[in-house]
Amino acid sequence: MEKMTVQKIRRILEEKLSHPNWIFTYDREKESLRVEDKETNKGINIALQGVLAKYELEDDQKAIEEYVYYVKEALTSMKMPIKLNGAERHIYPVIRSTSFPTSSNDIPLVFDEHTAETRIYYAVDLGKSYKLIDEKLLEKENLQKKTIKEMAMFNVRSLPSNVKEDTVAGNTFYFVRSNDGYDASRILNESFLDTFKHRITGSMTVAVPHQDVLIIADIQNEVGYDVLAELTMSFFVNGKIPITALSFLYEEGELEPIFILGKNNKS
């Protein structure tokens, strides 16, 4: 069987996403493909290495089809008229990397600083996708950022959480993967994190390698940190919307980044 490459992934995506109103721009240096709507000038950037890694992991076309579906839904939702008033139960916080843009088409997005690695943006849930809230929309709806933040935090605390557990070398790892687009956002639910804090006997760490997973770990030994680093990097590389490959210590409601430099070596 012929080996899949970034360029082959690019060609497959361009073929499957072919649309008279969509244009493609390839960034050779970043190995990313941007799909943009000519009418709105809004688009999605696809990290092709991430698609390739997911394809190789699953060894089938399903990984590519997931990205095709995601891009189609996102570009379609960008053209939908959005209202905040009356949508109070559908406003959520979303976690992004600090390298994520703070504006869209020169309009500032609504966000808050979170950690040195992450920011909190705010979004309106549209069912199969969501739209980030910008300052123009806030002004149009005559709402304050504080109000949006309160709505979002209330809603994320109300989300159910599907947790799976695994133990490696005496260290327990909990994976929150509800597939609702807000798994990483659950890191903002302090009461949820505190339920784990009460049962964890070692060092409590949390990680948000990409949008669709939250990892909570009870680290009992040095091997645990190595496993955590490998897990986080694997999720980070394979996620559709990567956030950070770093993990955080969770102590007294505060998140402190952990730098795991090598085998049995952290700082």
N, C-alpha and C positions, 0 to 999 in steps of 0.2 A: 504493500500500500504506500502511495506517495506521501512523503512527509508534509504536514501542514506548516505554513510559514506565515509571518506577519503580512506579507504582500498578498498571499492567497486569501487570508482572512479579509483583508481590505477589499479585494475584488468581489468576494462573496457578499459582503455587506453592501457594497455599492450596487450590486445587481439586485439584491433583495429589497433594498430601500429606494430603488429607482422611482422617481416621482417628478412630474413636470415642474413642480414648484420648489423642489429641493436641490441644493447644490452641494458638492463635496469638495472639501479642502484637506489635503494631506500634509501633515507636518512631519517631514522625514526625521528631523532631529529628535522629536518627542515620540515618534511612531504613534501618532494619534490621528484620527479621522474626524473631521467636523462635518456634521450634517446640518445645513441651515436652510430655513424657509425664506425664499426670495421676497415674499410679501411682508413678513414681519421682521426680517433680519435677525431673528432669534434662532438659536440652534443648540445642538448637543455635541460635546466632544467625547469621542470613544477612544479609550486607551487600548490600542490593539494588542499590546503584550498581555494585558489582562484577559482579553478574549481568547488569545492563543493558549494561555496557561489553563483557563477553564476548559477549553476544548480538549487539551491533552489530558487533563484530569478526568474528564467524563468520557473521553474517547468517542464522542458522537456529535451530531449536528445540533443537538438540543441546546448546547451552550450558545451557539450563534443565534438560534431562533429566539432565545430569551432576550438577547441584546436588540434584535430586530423589533421585537414586540415593545420593549422598553422605549426605544427611540421613536417609534411610530406614535405611541401613546403620549410621550412627552411633547413632541412637535404638534400633535393635534390639540393637546390641552393648552398650549401657548396661545392658540387663536380663540379660545373660549372666553366670553365675557365673565369677569370675576367680580363677585360682591362679597364683602365682609359682613355687612349688616345682615343678620338673618342666618349667617353661617357660623355662629359662635361655637357650635359643637364640632366644627370641622377645621379648626385652626390648631396647628401643632408646631412644636419646635423641631427643627432638624439640625443635626450635628454635621459640620463640615470642617475640613482642614483650614488652617489659617492661610493657605495658599489659594483658597477658593475666592473668586472675585467678590468684591464688595458692592459692585454695581452691575446693572444689566442694561445695555444700550444707553449708557451714560446716566441712568436713573439709579440713585443709591438704593441698595437693598436694606431692609430692616434687619439688624443683627445686634448681638451682644457678644462681648468677649467672654471666653469660657476658661480655657487653659492656654499655656504657651503653644499648644499644638492644635487647639480646636476653637471654633466659634459656634454660636447658636444663631441660626437663621429661623425665620417663621414662615409657615406655609399654609395654604388653604388646600384641604384634601378634596380631590375631585373624583374619588372613587378608585379608578385604576391608576391615577397619578396625582401629582399635586403641583401647585404653582407657588413659587417663592413670593412673599409680599414685599413690595417696594414702597418707598416713601410717597410716590405719586398716588398709589392706590390708597394709602392711609389718608392722604389729604382729600382725595376724592370722596372717601367714605366718612370723612370728618371724625376720624378716630385717632387716639393717642397711642404711641408705642407701648406705654405702660399697660393699657387696656388689652392690647393684642398679646402681650407677654403673659398677663394673668390668665387669659383664656387658654393660651397654649399650654401653660404649666398645669392648669387644672385638667385639661383633656389628656395630657400624657400620663398623669397620675391615675386616670380612669381606665387606661388600657389594660386588658388582661395580658399575662405574660406566660408564654410556653417555655418552660425551662427543662433542658436535658442535662444530665450529670455524667461525668466520667472521672475515673481516678487513675493517675499515673504516678508510680513510685511514691505513694503516700500523699500525693497532692491531688486535691479535688478541684475539678474545673466544671463550671456551670455555663451553659450556652443558652442565651435567650435568642430564639429565632422564630418569631411569630409570622414573618413574611407579610407584614402590613406596611412596610416602608419606614417604621419608626422604632426598630429594635435598638439602634444606637442611641436614640432619643431617651430611652429609658434610663440612661446614665444620669439624667436630670431629676429622676424620681428618687429623692433622698430617702423617703420612707421605705421604698422597695429595696434600695441598697442596704439600709439598716437592718432589714429582716435577715439578710445574709451575714451582716456584721455580728449579729448575736449568735449565729451558729458556727462561725469560722473561728478556729483555734490558733491558726498560724497568722501569716501576713495576708491581709485582704488586698487583692489587686483587681483592677478592672481594665478592660481594653475595648476600644471601638475601632477595630481595623477597617471596617466598612459599614455602610449605612444599614445593612440588613443583619447585623449580629452585635450582641453585647456579650463579652466574656467576663465572668467573675471567677476568681480563683482563690482557693485557700492554699497558700504556699507554705509548705512545711520544711523544705530543704532546698539546697542549691540546685538540685536536678529540676525542681519545680520551675525555677526562673528560666532555665534553658528550654524546657518544654513550652513555657509561656511565650518565650521569644519566637520559637519556631512556629507555634500555632498562630500567633498574631501576624507574623510575616506572611504565612501561607494565606490567611484570610485577606490580608491587605492586598496581596498580588492578584487574588482571584475575584475581588469584589467589583461590582459594576460602578459603585461610587466609593472609591477608597477614601479613608479619612486619615488614620495615622497607624504606623507600625509600632509605635511606642505604647507601653502599658503605663498604668498609674497605680501608685499606692493609695488606698482609701483609708484615711484616718481622720476621725472627728469631723466628718462631712467635707473634708478637703481632698483634692486630687493632686498628687505629686508625681510628675513623670519619673519613670525608672529607665535608666540607660543600662542595658545588658550588653556588655562589650564582647563577651566571648564565653567559652565554656567555663561554667562555674565562676563567673566574674561579673559582678554588677556594681553600679555606683549610683 
